[in-house]
């Protein structure tokens, strides 16, 4: 079983090298088959690892360099249920993205396939890394591949600009993380997560320790698109190929939250007060959720709309993590699984519209698609699922997370309801406009922010929806339904969360091979309040959609008029200028340090 750990991320690299070496002799359909099969194999390997890790973490010291007197010079890979689950999610989404892109992006040749496999390898290795430097190396590999995938269509200036903005902002965040790693290494002479945690122990927090924590987490918060370090995300999604957006929104940004969770619980949990860290994460989570939701409902570019929806839900995930207990983390894990399937399906549906009508502009597509094809019904169903309607996975994750978060702050329950209603309502509004022709098409905007002038991602316009595109979409949407209807998945997330928050157990098992029994985690599933709040969110989402489509009475328009300047100001902040985004990144870093040091 231990051999599967390195194999799960070495295999995609090896297959990518083979595809690149023999690209002249491999027909495109063979390349597609090989890459989809590779992603499926990695999903099977990581799924087996997740099941095996339920009985104890799998620790692999590469080259046999085990610690000597507490020190080690080798690379350590640590697989626990949460990390293996995230890796399996990455493999499943990659497989669906490659299936959707069957005979897709032909002008990119095999480079598209190779980059997707490298991206998968980086994400899997990132989830299994047991020391800070290995975590950073695969974080950088993931970033470099993501930059290339974002700017793949180099003939389009917007694509190059989106990739450059993505690269600059995320690279600066990575440099700050590297500085934090350097501070920790200079002070403790360790890079392993378990070794660092043991070295820090119950030390009294001082400015150096606080600075190291903030710097180490900064790059991962940038990758997670946490406000105010989120500006790059919508620009990248607007220009990235649709299958790449599936990985960005479905798993890459969530990996940023996963890294912060891992670093805190293994390294800093016994030194930094939980109340302080929880408060800091809560502030960032609430701001991210609110701003993402407001920006989402004000978009008409479908990919930007979905990108801001991702930002809003990332804020809710961060609120769940901010509880700093197993219940909140378990709910967040279920929420991530359900959201990934539904949001990935929505991006694929937007891609079908793009390749058929060469536009992702809600106004241009008004009434063009019709409800005769299954695409429209799938889109509306996914919008309801995103709003939290039972029995879909996002609804179950929302119910579990809001219950855990609301135990300490009851008002957070209504934050979850409001954000789910706004983001789901924005999707339903666009779906009713595009497929049912309801309402009047929105006016204003420019080509860059509306998505009116877009190039097809296929060799020519798609008259009918290819079977592979529909199959990939249905698999993802069906996965979102499975998360909410199979009780075993919620229980598995609960056990994974209990293992993650077991700080001393992680250290003992990695350093000494001592297996500690986990604390009992109560089974979590649908509750009456969770079902009712999910239905309330869905009803409110439908109301938001219908309100946006209706002609409002003059009195109501006057009441909403003061919100206009606020929306204009928010849109101006998202200027597209990389210098502005860098300034916000450093402001966010300073704000995190201030909240932790306060």
N, C-alpha and C positions, 0 to 999 in steps of 0.2 A: 504493500500500500504506500509506503514512503517513497517508492520510485515514481509514483504518479505525481508527486508534488513538483519536481523540476520538469517532468515530462509535459505537464499541463501548459507550461509557457514556452518550453523549448520547441515543442512540436509545431506551433504556428510559425516560429522563426525558420525552422528547417524547411517546412513546406513552402513558405514564401521565397526562400532562396532557390528551391527547385523550380518553382513557377517562373521566377525571373530568369533563371539560367536556360530553361527550355521553352521560353515564350514563343520563339519563332516556329516551333514544331507542334505546340499544343493548340488544338482548336479552342475557340472561346468557350464552347459548351463544356469541354473537358476541364478547363480552368475553373469554370463556375462550379462544376460538380466536385472537384478536388477541394476547393475552398469551403464550400458548404459542409462537406463531409468532415473537414478538419475542425470547423467550429462545433459540429455535432459531437465529435470525439472529445474535444476539450470540455464540452458541457457534461458529457458522461463521466469523464475523469473527475471533474470538480464536484459533480453530484455525488459520486462515490466517496470522495474525500469529506464532503459535508456530512454524509451519513456516518462515516468512520470516526470523524472528529467528535461526534456526539458522545462517544465513550471516553474521550480524552484527547487533548491536543496532539497533533502530529508534528514532531520537531525533527527537522532535517538539518544537520550541520554539514554544509557542503565541504567535500574533501576530508571529512573526518576531523576538522579542527574544532574539537569540543573545548569548552572553557578550561583554563588552567589557573587555579587560584583566583577565580572570579574574572579572569581576563580571557578574551578570545580575539583572534585575528581573522577568522573565517567569516563566511556569509551564513547566516542562519535563516531558515524558512520555518515559519510557525503557522500551522493551519488549524484554525478553530472553526466552529460551525458558522459564525457570522462571516469571517473572511472567505471561507469556501463557498458560502451562499452567494456573496457578492460576485465572486469569480464565476460561478455558474450562471448567474444572471447576465454577466457580460458576454459569456459564450453563447447563451441562448439568443440574446439580442443581436449579436454579430451574425449568427446563422440566419436569423430572420431577415436582417438587412441585406445579406448577400443573396438570399433567395429572392427577395423583392427586386434586387438589382440584376437579376438574370439577364444576360446579354444587354447590359446597361452601361452607360458611360463608355461606349466603345471607343471614343476618341482618346480616352485616357489609357487605353491598352491594359496591360497586366499590372501597371503601377497601382491602379485602384485596388486590386485584389491584394497585392503585397502590403500596401499600407494598412488595409483593413486587418490583415493577419498580424502585422506588427503591433497595431493598436490593441488587438485582443491580447497578445502576449504581454504587453506592458501593463494592461489592466489586471490580468490574472496574477502576474508577479508582484504588482503593487499590493494586491489584497493579501498576499502570502508573506510579504517581507517581515522579517523579525528584527531588523536593526534600522536605525534612522538613515544611514547612508544608502543602503539598498533601497529603502523607501524613496529617497530623494532621486536616485538614479532612474528608477522606473517611472517616477513622477515626471522627470525631464523627458524620458523617451516617449511617454504618453503625450506630453505636450508637443514635442517636435513632430510626431506623426500627426497629431490633431491640427497643427498649423498647416502642414502640407495638404491634408484632406480638405481643410477649409478653403485654401487658395488654389485648389486643383485646377480650376478652370481659368488658367492664367491669361487667356485672351480677353477676359472681362475685367475691367479696372476695379469694379466693386468687389469681385472675388479676391483680388490681390489685396485690396485695402482691408477687407474683413480679416483675412489671414494675418496681415501685418499687425493690425490692432490686437488681435488675439495673441499673437506672438510676443509683442512688446509688453503688454500688461501682465500676462502670465509669467513671462520670463523675469520681470522685476519682482513679482511675488515669490518666484522660486529662489531668487537671489537672497531675499529676506529670510526665507526658510533655511537656506544654506548658512546664513549668518547665525541663526539660532542654533543650528546643529554645531557650528564651530564653537559657540560659547559653551555649550554643554560639554563638548569634547575637551575643550581647554580646561574646564573646571573639574571634570570627573574622570577624564581619560577613558571614557566608554562610548560606544555607539549602539550596542545592542539595547533594544527596548527594555528587556528584563534586567540587564545589568545596570542600565541607567536608573531604572526604578529602584533597584536594591541599593545603589550608591546614594541616591537622593534620600530614600527612606522617608522618615518623618521630619526632615529638616525644616527649620523655620523659614518661611518664604522671605526672601530679601530681593532687592531690586534686580540683581543679576538673574535670579531664578525666574522672576516675573518677566523680565525682558526676553530670556531664552524661550519661555513658553509662548509669548506673544509672537516673537519672530518665527519660531518653528511652525506655528499654526497659520501664519499670515498667508503663505503661498497656497495652502490648502483651502482657506476661506476664499481666496481669489478664484481658485478652480471651482469652488462650489457656488460662485456668483452671488455671494452674500453682499447685501447693500452696506456701504457704498462702493464695493469692489466688483459690481455686477455688470458694468456698462458694456463690456466686450461681448457678452453672451448673445444678445439679440442681433448685433451686427454680424456675428459669426454664423448664427442660425439662418439669417436671411440669405447668405451667399453659399453656404455649404451644401453639397449634394444631399438629397433627402435621406438616403440610407445612413449618412454620416450624422445627420441630426438625430436619428434614432439613438445612436450611441452617446451623443453629447447629452441629450436630455434624459435618456433612460438610465444611464449608469455613470458617465464620466463625472458629472457635477455631484452626484451622490457619493462618489469616491472621495471627494473633498471632505464631506461631512464625516465619512467613515474614518478618514485619517485623523481628524481632530479628535474623534471619539477614542480611537485606539491610543493616540499619544497621551491624552489626558488620563485614561484609566490605567494604563500600564506604567507610565513614567511619573506623572505628577499627582495622582489621586491622593497619595498619602502626605503630600507636602502642601499643596494649594487648597485652601478652603473650598469645599463644594458649593457653599452658598455664594461665594464671590464668582466662581466660574459659571455657575448656573445663571446668576443674574446677568453677566456679560453676554452669554449665549442667548438668553431670553430677549434682551434688548435688540440684538442684531436679528434674531429670528422674527420678532414682531415687525420691525421696520421692513425687513425683506418681504414678508408676507403681504403687508399692506401696500407697499409701493408696487410690487409685482402685480397684485390684483388690479390696482387702479390703472396701471399702464396697459394691462391686458385688455380691459374693456374699452380702451380708447384706440385700439389698433384696427386697421382694415387689411394689413398685410398678414396673410394667414400664418406664415412661418414666424413672424415677429410676435403675433398674438400667442401662438403656442409657446414661444420662447419665454415671454413674460409670465405665462401661466406656470412654466417650470420654475421661474424665480419665486413666484408666490408660494408654490408648494415646497420649494427648498426652505423657505422661511418656516413653514409649518413643521418640516422635518427637524429643523434646528430647534424649534420650540420643544419638540418631543425629546430631543437629546438633552436639552437644558434641564430637564427634570433630574438628570443624573441618577436615575434608578433603573432597575431592570424592566419595570412596567412601561415606562416611557420609551425606552430603547426598543422593547419588543413591539410596541405599537408602531413606532417609526419604521422598523424593519418590514412589518406587514404593509404599511403605507407605501414604502418604497417599491416593494414588489408589485403591488396593484397599480400604482401610478406608472411604473415603467412600462407595463404592458399596454395600458390604455393610451398613454401619451405617445408611445412609439406607433401605435395603430393610427392615431390622429395625424402624425407626421406623414405616414405612408399614404393616407387618404389625401392629404394636401398635395403630396407628390403626384398622385394619380391625376388630380385636377391640373397641376402644373404641366404635366406631360401631354395632357389632352387639349388644354386650352391656352397653353403658354402664358399663364397668368396665375398669380395667387392673390389678386386684388379682389376683395369682397365686393366692391362696387362693380367692377368689370364683369365678374362672374354672376351677377345678380340674375337669377332665374335661368341661367344657361344650362345647368346640369340636369335638373329635373329629378324626380324621385322614382323614375322607372328602373334605374339600375340599383344594385344593392349598395353602391358606394354611398348614396345619400342616407339610407337607413343606418348603415354602419356608422356614419359620421355623427348622426344625431344620437344614436345609442351610446357612442363613446363620449359625447358631450354630457349626457346624463350620468354616465359612470364616473366621469371626472368630477362631477358635482357631488358625488358621494352616495348615489342611490344604491340601496341594497339590491341584490346581494353581491355587487362587484367588490373587488379587492380594495380600491381606494376608499369605499365606504366603510369597510371593516377596519382598515388602517386608521382612517380618520376617527372612527368611534373609539378605538382602543387608545389612540394618542391623546385625543381631547379629554378622555376620562382620566388618564394619568396626569396630564398637564392641569386639568381643571381641579384636581384634588388640592393643589396648593394655591391656584389662582382661578377662581370660578369664572372670571370674565374671559379667560382664554377659550372656553367652550364656544362663545359667540364669535370669537375671532376665527375659529375653524369653520363655523357655519357661514360667516360672511365671505371669507376668502373662497371657500368652495363654491358658494352661490355665484360670486362675481366671475370667477374663471370659467365655471361650467356654463354660466349664462352667456359669456362672450362667445364660447364655442357654439352654443345652440343658436345664438343670434346670427352668426355667420352661416351656419348650416341652413337655417330657415330662409335666409336671403338667397343663398346660392342654389339650393335644391328645390325650395318651394316658391321662390320668387316673392316672398312676403316683404312688406315695407318698401320704403324708397331707398335707392342706392345712396350711400353717403357721399358727400362732396368734399372738396378740398384735398390737401395732401400733394405730394410730388411722387415721381416715378420710383424714387429710391425707397420711400417709406410706405408706398401702397402696393408695390409688387405688380404694377400693370404691365411693364415691359420686362418680361423674363424670357430667357432662352430655355427651350426644352432640354431636359437632361438625357433624352433618348435621341436616337439618330433622326427621328422624325416624329410628328404628332401621333399620339396613340388614339386610334379611332375607337377601339374597344379595349376594355381593361384586360391585360394579360392575366392568365390564370395564376402565374407565380406571384403577381402583385396582390391579388385577392387572397390567395392562400396565406401569404406572409401576414397580411393584415388580420385575417380571421384567427390565425394562430395567436397573435399578440393579444387581440381583444378577448379571445377565449381564455388565454392565460390570466388576464385580469379578472375574469369571472371565476376561474378555478381558485385563485387566491382567496376569494371571499366565500367560497362554498365548501372548501375542503378543510375541516377543522384541524387536521394534522399539520398543515402548514403554519397555522397560528401557534400551535403548541411548539413546533420546531423553532419558530422565531423567539418564543419565550425562553426556551432552553439556551438558544444562542446568545440572547441578551444576558441571561444569568452568568454564562461563562465569560462574557466580555467584561462585566463589571466586577468579576472576581479577581481583583488586582493581585493579591498574595498568591492565589492559585496559579495564575499565569507565571509569576516569577518562579515559584517552586517547581512547576512542571518543566519549564524551559531550562532552568539552571541545575536542578537536582533530580529531575525525573520523578518527582513525588506527585502522585495524583491525589487531589483533594476532592471530596464529595461536594457537589454543587448544592446551593441552597434551593429549597423547594420553590418552584415557580407555579403559581396558580394557573390553571387552564383559562385562557382568554378566548372568547368568541363573541358572537353577536349578543348584545343585551337589548332589553326593551328600549332603554334610553338611546342607545346607539342607533337602533333601527329608526326610531322616531326622528332623531336629529338628522339622520341621513335623508329621510324622506323630506324633512323640512328644507334641507339644503337644496334638494332637487326641485322642490316646488318653487323656492325662491329663485333658483337658476332659470326656470321657465318664466317666472315673472320678470326677471331682469331682461331676458331675451325679448319678450313681448313688449315690455316698456320701451326698449330701444327701437323696436320696429314700429311702434305706434306714433301717431302725431299727438304730441303732448298738449294738454290745455295751456292756454296762455299763463294762467296763474302758476301752474307747476313749472313752466319754463322760467318764469321770473324767480321762483324759489331756487332753481338749479343754476341760475345765471352766475352767481359768485364762484361756482366751481370752475367756470371756464378759464379764468386767468391762472388758476392752480394747475390745470392740465397743460395749458400753454407753457407755463414755467417748467413743469416736469419734462415736457418734450424738448424744451430748449437745453435742459441739462444733459440730455442724451444727444449731444451735438455731433458725435462721430469723430471728434478730434481726439487723437490719441493723447495729446498733452493734457487735456482736461481729465481724461480717464486716469492717467498716471497721478495727477494731483489728488483725485478722489481716493485712489489706492492708498496713498500715504496718509491721507486724512483718516481713512478707515483703520489703518494700522495704529495711528496715534489714539484713536477712540477706543480701540480694543485694549491698548496698554493702560489708558486712563481708567477704564471700567474695572480692569483686573487689579490695578494698583490702589484704587479708591478704598 
